[in-house]
Amino acid sequence: MGKSQPPRRSLAMGKKKATGKAPVRIGTTARTKASARAKAPARVKAPVSRKSPAARKASAAKTTAPARAADEQLQVAMEELVEARTELSRLGHALSASHRELEERKLSSGSAEENLRAQMLALREELRVTLAELEISRNEIERLRGKLAQNEAASASRKPAGSSPSV
């Protein structure tokens, strides 16, 4: 258990007892001065014991069942911790990959949207140009029809009424 220590001397109200003996505390046994000196611990460094593998196995066999159960629980908990860390790492990588994919989709949909918008604007411009050309063509046709009608009216006024066309 613990190291045995010589009993402490107490001072009752600041005075030493006349007997020279230390008072016995309740719950302890009284020792003599000789036995206290004999059991005084020497401050010598204990040699490091190096057990053989057989001795280690023997001491391991002596461990109690609760200690073995606690060791097994600790081992299981450490294995679960390793598995949890692995799973957490895997989930972290999957989460970052999904974030990257989402960002790429946003960018690609944004660029696809921009491409469609640019195509739509180009098509509108082409339609405006085509409508302007159509309007110019209609005006040209009207002008040519008016000229043709004037030429026919002028040629009809120059020809006699009963004459046949010359061939």
C-alpha positions as CSV (number, residue, x, y, z in Angstrom):
1,M,0.0,0.0,0.0
2,G,1.5,3.3,1.0
3,K,4.9,4.0,2.6
4,S,4.9,3.8,6.4
5,Q,5.8,7.1,8.0
6,P,6.7,7.8,11.6
7,P,3.9,9.3,13.6
8,R,3.6,13.1,13.7
9,R,4.0,14.8,16.9
10,S,1.3,17.2,17.8
11,L,1.4,20.2,20.0
12,A,-1.5,20.5,22.3
13,M,-2.3,24.2,22.7
14,G,1.3,25.0,21.7
15,K,2.9,23.1,24.5
16,K,5.0,19.8,24.4
17,K,3.9,17.0,26.5
18,A,6.2,16.1,29.3
19,T,6.3,12.4,28.6
20,G,8.3,12.7,25.5
21,K,6.1,10.2,23.7
22,A,4.0,11.0,20.7
23,P,0.3,10.8,21.3
24,V,-1.5,8.0,19.5
25,R,-4.0,9.1,17.0
26,I,-7.3,7.3,16.8
27,G,-7.4,4.6,14.2
28,T,-3.6,4.1,14.2
29,T,-1.2,1.9,16.2
30,A,1.5,3.2,18.4
31,R,5.1,2.5,17.3
32,T,8.3,2.7,19.2
33,K,11.2,5.0,18.2
34,A,13.3,2.0,17.3
35,S,10.7,0.5,14.9
36,A,10.1,3.9,13.4
37,R,13.8,4.3,12.6
38,A,14.1,0.8,11.3
39,K,11.2,1.3,8.9
40,A,12.3,4.7,7.7
41,P,12.4,4.6,3.9
42,A,15.8,4.9,2.3
43,R,16.0,7.2,-0.7
44,V,17.5,4.7,-3.0
45,K,16.4,4.5,-6.6
46,A,14.6,1.2,-7.2
47,P,16.1,-0.8,-10.1
48,V,14.0,-1.0,-13.2
49,S,12.6,-4.5,-13.5
50,R,12.7,-6.0,-16.9
51,K,10.3,-8.8,-17.2
52,S,10.6,-11.6,-19.6
53,P,7.7,-12.3,-22.0
54,A,6.6,-15.2,-19.9
55,A,6.6,-13.1,-16.8
56,R,4.6,-10.4,-18.6
57,K,2.1,-13.1,-19.7
58,A,1.9,-14.3,-16.1
59,S,1.3,-10.8,-14.7
60,A,-1.3,-10.2,-17.5
61,A,-3.1,-13.3,-16.5
62,K,-3.3,-12.0,-12.9
63,T,-5.3,-9.0,-14.0
64,T,-8.9,-9.0,-12.8
65,A,-11.9,-9.5,-15.0
66,P,-13.1,-5.9,-14.7
67,A,-9.7,-4.6,-15.7
68,R,-9.8,-6.9,-18.8
69,A,-13.3,-5.8,-19.6
70,A,-12.2,-2.1,-19.3
71,D,-9.2,-2.8,-21.6
72,E,-11.5,-4.5,-24.1
73,Q,-13.9,-1.6,-24.0
74,L,-11.0,0.8,-24.5
75,Q,-9.8,-1.2,-27.4
76,V,-13.3,-1.3,-29.0
77,A,-13.7,2.4,-28.4
78,M,-10.4,3.2,-30.1
79,E,-11.3,1.1,-33.1
80,E,-14.7,2.8,-33.3
81,L,-12.9,6.2,-33.1
82,V,-10.6,5.2,-36.0
83,E,-13.6,4.1,-38.0
84,A,-15.5,7.3,-37.2
85,R,-12.5,9.4,-38.3
86,T,-12.2,7.5,-41.5
87,E,-16.0,8.0,-42.2
88,L,-15.7,11.6,-41.3
89,S,-12.8,12.1,-43.7
90,R,-14.7,10.3,-46.4
91,L,-17.8,12.4,-45.8
92,G,-15.7,15.6,-45.8
93,H,-14.2,14.6,-49.2
94,A,-17.6,13.8,-50.6
95,L,-19.0,17.1,-49.3
96,S,-16.2,19.1,-51.0
97,A,-16.7,17.2,-54.2
98,S,-20.4,17.9,-54.2
99,H,-19.7,21.6,-53.5
100,R,-17.2,21.8,-56.4
101,E,-19.7,20.0,-58.7
102,L,-22.5,22.4,-57.7
103,E,-20.3,25.4,-58.4
104,E,-19.3,24.0,-61.8
105,R,-23.0,23.5,-62.6
106,K,-23.7,27.1,-61.6
107,L,-20.9,28.3,-63.8
108,S,-21.9,26.1,-66.7
109,S,-25.6,27.0,-66.4
110,G,-24.6,30.6,-66.1
111,S,-22.4,30.4,-69.2
112,A,-25.1,28.4,-71.0
113,E,-27.6,31.1,-70.0
114,E,-25.3,33.8,-71.2
115,N,-24.7,31.9,-74.5
116,L,-28.5,31.6,-75.0
117,R,-29.0,35.3,-74.2
118,A,-26.3,36.3,-76.7
119,Q,-27.9,34.0,-79.3
120,M,-31.3,35.5,-78.6
121,L,-29.9,39.1,-79.0
122,A,-28.2,38.2,-82.2
123,L,-31.4,36.7,-83.6
124,R,-33.3,39.8,-82.6
125,E,-30.8,41.9,-84.4
126,E,-31.0,39.7,-87.5
127,L,-34.9,40.0,-87.4
128,R,-34.6,43.8,-87.2
129,V,-32.3,43.9,-90.1
130,T,-34.5,41.5,-92.1
131,L,-37.6,43.6,-91.3
132,A,-35.8,46.7,-92.4
133,E,-34.8,45.1,-95.7
134,L,-38.4,43.9,-96.2
135,E,-39.7,47.4,-95.7
136,I,-37.1,48.7,-98.1
137,S,-38.1,46.0,-100.6
138,R,-41.8,46.9,-100.2
139,N,-41.1,50.5,-100.8
140,E,-39.0,49.6,-103.8
141,I,-41.9,47.5,-105.2
142,E,-44.4,50.3,-104.7
143,R,-42.1,52.8,-106.3
144,L,-41.5,50.4,-109.3
145,R,-45.3,49.8,-109.6
146,G,-45.9,53.5,-109.6
147,K,-43.3,53.9,-112.3
148,L,-44.7,51.1,-114.3
149,A,-48.2,52.5,-114.1
150,Q,-46.9,55.9,-115.2
151,N,-45.0,54.3,-118.2
152,E,-48.1,52.4,-119.2
153,A,-50.2,55.5,-119.0
154,A,-47.7,57.4,-121.0
155,S,-47.4,54.7,-123.7
156,A,-51.2,54.3,-123.9
157,S,-51.6,58.0,-124.5
158,R,-49.0,57.9,-127.4
159,K,-50.6,54.9,-129.3
160,P,-53.7,55.2,-131.4
161,A,-56.7,53.3,-130.0
162,G,-57.2,50.7,-132.8
163,S,-53.7,49.9,-133.7
164,S,-52.1,46.6,-133.2
165,P,-48.8,46.2,-131.4
166,S,-45.8,46.1,-133.6
167,V,-43.8,43.0,-133.7
